Amino acid sequence: MSHDEHVHVEQEWARDLLEIVEREPSFLALLRVHERLNELFLRHQEALLEQDIVRARERLAAYERELLAHMRPEEDLLLPVYARAGAIPGGPIELFLGEHRKMREFLERFRTALAELEAHPTDRRRRIIRLFDEQTMFKHLVEHHDLREQNILYPTLDRITTEAERRELLRRCFDRHRP
């Protein structure tokens, strides 16, 4: 995909998200971002499977940019609002923040592993297998985190915010995903 085609796809995706929020302002719309993130990570893994380390690194960087663009507004905007709900069983703020921290740590390890694969191509296939094993643990963490957001964080935010607040917060969250 050319750079121009990529930008066009990104613009369409951001526009679709904003249309969804206009129709029905719910934090559950953020699940669309989760779907997109999962797709971006799979593209990284496809490149890794093909042993195209340069492309795998580029795709991991794209995934990380999008993931951080999703996590920052959660941490800066949404979790402070979520705190208004008080203690929620299974969903303390510290848990969400801890999972975000662990995801960042995994991504750092993945970047290091890719740099080593590129610099030292010997035994590449076995090292890719080890990287896939570590990425499986990462994907389990992400899956559990996403479920916690889907079942606890987003419904709670929908419950404790007004429609006007939801629209404004969602607009600010999605603004970070524009190309």
C-alpha positions as CSV (number, residue, x, y, z in Angstrom):
1,M,0.0,0.0,0.0
2,S,1.4,3.4,-1.0
3,H,1.8,6.2,1.5
4,D,-1.1,8.1,-0.1
5,E,-3.4,5.0,0.0
6,H,-2.4,4.5,3.6
7,V,-3.3,8.1,4.5
8,H,-6.6,7.8,2.7
9,V,-7.5,4.6,4.6
10,E,-6.6,6.3,7.9
11,Q,-8.7,9.3,7.1
12,E,-11.7,7.1,6.2
13,W,-11.3,5.1,9.5
14,A,-11.1,8.3,11.6
15,R,-14.2,9.7,9.8
16,D,-16.1,6.5,10.4
17,L,-15.3,6.6,14.1
18,L,-16.6,10.2,14.4
19,E,-19.8,9.3,12.6
20,I,-20.4,6.4,15.0
21,V,-19.9,8.7,17.9
22,E,-22.3,11.3,16.4
23,R,-25.0,8.6,16.0
24,E,-24.7,7.0,19.4
25,P,-22.2,8.6,21.8
26,S,-21.0,5.6,23.8
27,F,-17.5,4.7,25.1
28,L,-18.1,1.3,23.6
29,A,-17.3,2.9,20.3
30,L,-13.7,2.7,21.5
31,L,-13.9,-1.0,20.8
32,R,-13.5,-0.1,17.1
33,V,-10.0,1.1,18.1
34,H,-9.3,-2.3,19.7
35,E,-10.3,-4.0,16.5
36,R,-8.0,-1.8,14.5
37,L,-5.1,-2.4,16.9
38,N,-5.6,-6.1,16.7
39,E,-5.4,-5.9,12.9
40,L,-2.3,-3.8,13.0
41,F,-0.6,-6.3,15.3
42,L,-1.5,-9.2,13.0
43,R,0.1,-7.3,10.1
44,H,3.3,-7.0,12.1
45,Q,3.2,-10.8,12.8
46,E,2.5,-11.6,9.2
47,A,5.7,-9.7,8.2
48,L,7.6,-11.5,11.0
49,L,6.3,-14.8,9.7
50,E,7.6,-13.9,6.2
51,Q,11.0,-13.1,7.9
52,D,10.7,-9.5,6.6
53,I,12.2,-7.9,9.7
54,V,12.3,-4.4,8.3
55,R,8.6,-4.5,7.5
56,A,7.8,-6.2,10.8
57,R,9.6,-3.4,12.6
58,E,7.7,-0.7,10.6
59,R,4.4,-2.4,11.3
60,L,5.2,-2.8,15.0
61,A,6.0,0.9,15.1
62,A,2.7,1.7,13.5
63,Y,0.9,-0.5,16.0
64,E,2.7,1.1,18.9
65,R,1.8,4.6,17.7
66,E,-1.8,3.7,17.5
67,L,-1.8,1.9,20.9
68,L,-0.2,4.9,22.6
69,A,-2.6,7.2,20.9
70,H,-5.4,5.1,22.4
71,M,-3.8,4.7,25.9
72,R,-2.9,8.3,26.5
73,P,-6.4,9.7,26.4
74,E,-7.6,6.8,28.6
75,E,-5.0,7.7,31.1
76,D,-5.3,11.5,30.8
77,L,-9.0,11.9,30.2
78,L,-11.1,8.8,30.9
79,L,-9.6,7.3,34.0
80,P,-9.9,10.6,36.0
81,V,-13.6,10.7,35.0
82,Y,-13.9,6.9,35.8
83,A,-12.6,7.7,39.3
84,R,-15.9,9.6,40.0
85,A,-17.7,6.2,40.1
86,G,-15.8,5.2,43.2
87,A,-14.5,1.7,43.8
88,I,-15.5,-0.8,41.1
89,P,-15.0,-4.5,41.8
90,G,-12.6,-5.9,39.2
91,G,-11.8,-2.5,37.8
92,P,-9.5,-0.4,40.0
93,I,-7.7,2.4,38.1
94,E,-4.4,0.9,39.2
95,L,-5.2,-2.3,37.3
96,F,-5.8,-0.4,34.0
97,L,-2.6,1.6,34.5
98,G,-0.6,-1.5,35.4
99,E,-1.7,-3.3,32.3
100,H,-0.8,-0.2,30.2
101,R,2.7,-0.2,31.8
102,K,3.1,-4.0,31.0
103,M,2.1,-3.5,27.4
104,R,4.7,-0.7,27.0
105,E,7.3,-3.1,28.5
106,F,6.4,-5.8,26.1
107,L,6.7,-3.5,23.2
108,E,10.1,-2.4,24.3
109,R,11.2,-6.1,24.4
110,F,9.7,-6.6,20.9
111,R,11.7,-3.7,19.5
112,T,14.9,-5.0,21.1
113,A,14.2,-8.5,19.7
114,L,13.6,-7.1,16.2
115,A,16.8,-5.1,16.3
116,E,18.7,-8.2,17.3
117,L,17.1,-10.2,14.5
118,E,18.1,-7.6,12.0
119,A,21.7,-7.3,13.3
120,H,22.3,-11.0,13.8
121,P,20.3,-13.1,11.3
122,T,21.8,-16.4,12.4
123,D,19.3,-18.8,13.8
124,R,16.6,-16.4,12.7
125,R,13.7,-18.9,12.5
126,R,14.1,-20.1,16.0
127,R,14.4,-16.6,17.4
128,I,11.3,-15.6,15.5
129,I,9.5,-18.6,17.1
130,R,10.6,-17.4,20.6
131,L,9.4,-13.9,19.7
132,F,6.0,-15.3,18.7
133,D,5.8,-17.1,22.0
134,E,6.4,-13.9,23.9
135,Q,3.9,-12.1,21.7
136,T,1.3,-14.7,22.6
137,M,1.7,-13.7,26.3
138,F,1.3,-10.0,25.2
139,K,-1.9,-10.9,23.2
140,H,-3.4,-12.6,26.2
141,L,-2.7,-9.5,28.3
142,V,-4.3,-7.3,25.7
143,E,-7.3,-9.6,25.4
144,H,-7.9,-9.5,29.1
145,H,-7.4,-5.7,29.3
146,D,-9.8,-5.2,26.4
147,L,-12.4,-7.3,28.0
148,R,-12.0,-5.3,31.3
149,E,-12.5,-2.1,29.3
150,Q,-15.5,-3.5,27.4
151,N,-17.2,-4.9,30.5
152,I,-16.3,-2.4,33.2
153,L,-14.6,0.8,32.1
154,Y,-16.6,1.8,29.1
155,P,-20.1,0.9,30.5
156,T,-19.2,2.7,33.8
157,L,-18.1,5.8,31.8
158,D,-21.4,5.7,29.9
159,R,-23.3,5.5,33.1
160,I,-21.6,8.3,35.0
161,T,-21.3,10.9,32.2
162,T,-23.8,13.1,30.5
163,E,-24.3,12.8,26.7
164,A,-22.5,16.1,26.2
165,E,-19.5,14.9,28.3
166,R,-19.4,11.6,26.3
167,R,-19.4,13.4,23.0
168,E,-16.6,15.8,24.1
169,L,-14.5,13.0,25.6
170,L,-14.9,10.7,22.7
171,R,-14.1,13.5,20.2
172,R,-10.9,14.2,22.1
173,C,-10.0,10.5,22.2
174,F,-10.6,10.0,18.5
175,D,-8.8,13.2,17.6
176,R,-5.6,11.5,18.6
177,H,-6.2,8.8,15.9
178,R,-6.4,11.2,13.0
179,P,-3.5,10.8,10.6
